[in-house]
């Protein structure tokens, strides 16, 4: 039986770069939204889903996190971190005209925000309009050569849709990365034979009891005295009323038989509710692989 992998599409997105770095000959299918991807895993329509979880500049992808915690039988089984390199691209027919006549630039709102300085300094009079993804923007430009338009997207989008990169690396920050997580119905970790493993994480959510002062301090103490390093702690509204939050916590360690289970037991004894989202390896994509054409 072939393995089916779903991702936030269409082709040419940064999510597709993450997918291609983790999977080889599996059947791959793009979805229009993150909830559709996660639902497809839960229903068994696909075996794995790859979705963005966090960007170094824009922060947590809230729709991923909020929707994932609603799905008790969908777990994070792997993670790949992809460098975000944004390029300006046009249809081949418009290469010589883009600086003088380009009227609209299309891209995902995050990509436009990531290229704010370039757009303000180099193309201050050009209208930037948003689309559902960088891949969708590139696809639209490829299908409308008669329009004086451009797209901000990655090298894969340029290759996929036959566009020419006229300005490369136009993003404001060189250290921008996005975390993409691989989701599966089983909690068994997924390893990659294509990327070098950089470490292991265990991700949990913790909701605090409403009538216990100092509960967050006690939760953090449960990790501190066990020498468990936390690489992320973030509060998110529980959507049950003002002032009700849960905490997303990334522990820089594989789920073991003693330390993390005992920390969870200690938090539960305080009246906290703890959910395990996954214990998984993480990988760093090099960002290379396609020669840019300018």
N, C-alpha and C positions, 0 to 999 in steps of 0.2 A: 504494500500500500504506500502510495506516495505521500509525502508530508506537504501540507498546505500552509503557507505563511501569508498572513495579511498585514498590511501596513497602511499608514496614513498617506494616501496618494494625492495626485496621480504620479506617474513616472517622472523622474527628474527632481524629486524632493530630497532634502537632507535625510529624511527617514529612509528613503530608498537606498541611499549610500550606506546607512547603518545595516539595512537588511542584507545588502550584497556582501558586506564585510563579515556577516555572521553565518550566512547560508549559501550553499553552493547550487545544486541542481533542483532544489525544491520548487514546487509550483508557487508562484507569488501573485498576490492579488491586492490591488489598491482599493482603499475605501475612502469615502468622502469625509468621514468624521472619525474622531477618536472613539466616541461611544459605539459607533458601528463596528469598529475593530474589536473592541472589548466584548461586545455582545456576540460577535461571530466566534470568539474563542469559547465563550460560555455555552453556546448552543452546539458546539462541535462542528460548525461550518468550516472552520480552519483549525489547525493544530496550534499555531503560534501567532501572536500579534506583536508587532514592533511599533511603539508609539513614543513620542517625546515626553519626558518627565520634567526636565529642568534645563534652563538656559543660563549661562553665566552672567549675561547682561540683563535679560528680561525676567529672570527668576523662575519659579515653579510654574509648570503648565497646569493650572488649577483644574481644568476639565479632566485631565488624565487622573490626577490624584483623587478628586472628589468622586469620579465615577468608579475608579478602581476599588475604593473602600466599600462600595456597595456590593461588590461581587466577591463573596466569601470563598468561592471555589476557583477564582482566577488569581494566580500568584506570579510574582516577579521571579524569573528563573535565570536571567542574565542581563547584562548591561554593557552597552558600548558607547563610548564618549567620542563624538565626532567634532573636529574643528570646523567652525563656521566661516567659510570664505565666500564672500558675496562678489559677484561680477556683473557688470553692465553688458547686456547683449542685445543684438538687433537681428532682424532678418537679413540674409546675405544681400538682398537687393538694396538695402538702405545703409550699407556700411559707410559710404562716402558722405552721407547726408545727416548722420545722427547728431552731430554737434550743432549744426545750423538749424535743423528743421524738426528735431524730435519734439513732440508736443506733450506726450503722456508717457510716464513710466509706471509700469504695473509690477506689483509684487505683494507678498504677504505683509501685513502691517508690521510684524516684528522685523522683517528684513528692511523695510523702509526706515524704521526707527534706528536700526543698526548702521545705516548709511547716511544718517542725518547730516553730518558735517560735509561729506562729499556733495550731496545734493544741494546744500545751501551755498557752497562755495563755487561749484562747477556748473550747476544747472539750476540756478535760483528761480528762473521763470518757468520751469517745466512742472506741470501738474503731476503729482504722485498719487495714483489711485490703487486701492487695495483689492486683492483677490484672495481666494481661499488658501492658496499655497504658492510658493515660488515656482513649482512645476506647472501649476495652472497658468501662471502669468507667462511663462516661457511658451507654453502650448498656444496661448492666445496670440502672442506675437508671431509665432511661426505660421499661424493660419490667416493672418491679416497683413500680407506684405504691402498692400496698398495704403496702409495707415502709417503715419510717421510716429511710431511708438517704439518703446524699448522695454526690457524686463530686467529686474534684478533677481538673479538666481545663481545656482552653483554650476560647476563644470559639467556635471552629469546632465543637467537640463539642457545646456548648450549642445551637447553631443546627441541627446535623445531627440531633440526637436530641430536640429540642423541650423542652429543660430551661430552667429559670430560674436565672440567676446571682444568688445571694443575698449573696455576698461576693466582691468582685473584688480581684485583685492581692494574694493572701494569701501569696505566696512571701516567703522571708526576705531574698533579695538581688535588688535591682533590676537589677544588671548581669549577670544570668544569661543566657547564650546557648548554643545548641547548633549545632555544625557538622554539616551534612548534605552528604554527597557523592553525586554522580551517577556511576553506573558504566556502562560500555559495553565491548563487545568490541574496539572500535577505540580507539586512543590519541588520536584527534583531539578537540581541546577542543570543548566545547559552550558556546556563548555564549547569553545571554539578551537578549531584546528588551523585557523587562518590568522589569528591575532595572538599577541603575547598577553598573558594574564597579568594584570597589574595589582590585583588584590581581591579581597572578598568583603562583602557587605551583608549585613542583616538589617532589614527595614521593618519597623513596627509602627503602629499607631497606638497612642495612649490617650484616653479620656480620663479626666480627673474627677474625683467625687466633689460635689458642689458644696458640701458642708465640712470640708477639712482644710483649715488654714495651713499654708505652708506645704501643700501637697506637691507642687512642682519642685520645690527644693528637695523634698524627700525622694522624689522620682530620680532627680539628677544624682543624688547621693547614692542611690542603689547602683548606678554605673560607676561613680567616682571611686568608691572604696574597693570595687572589684577591678579597678584599672582598665575599664572598658572605654575606649576612645570613641567619642561621638563626632562624626564629620558633618552632621546636619541635625538641627532641631528647628522645627517650624510649626507655628500654630495655624490652624484652619478652622473656620466656623463649622459647627456641627449641623447648621441649618435647622435647629430645633428652637431657636430663640436667641435674643441678644445676650451676649456674655457666655454662651456655651461654645467651647472650643475643644478640639482634640489636637494632639501634637504628633507630627511626623518625625520619627527619629531614625537616623542611619547610624548603625554601629559598625565600626571598621573591623569586623571580625566575623568569621564563619560561625553559624549556629553550632554550639558545642553541647556537651551533655551536662555541664555544670554551671558555668558562669552566667551565660545569658538566661537559661531556664530559671536559675535561682533569682536573678534580677527581676524577671517577669513575675515570679511567685511573690517576691517582696512587694512589688508594685500592686499586685492584686490584693495582697493582704491589707494595703492601705485603702482599698475600695476603688482602685483604678480598673478600667477595662482596657485590656491589651489585646491587640490583634497583630498577628504575624503576616506581613505582606510578602516576605520571601527572604531567602538566604542564598546568595548568588555571587558568581565571579563577575568582575568588571574588566573591560578592555578599553584600550585607547587606539582609535583609528589614526593612522599617520596623516591623513588628509591628502595623500598623493595617489596617483594611479592613472590620471588622464592628463595628457599634455595640453596646455591651454593654447588656443589659437587667437592671436590678437591682430 
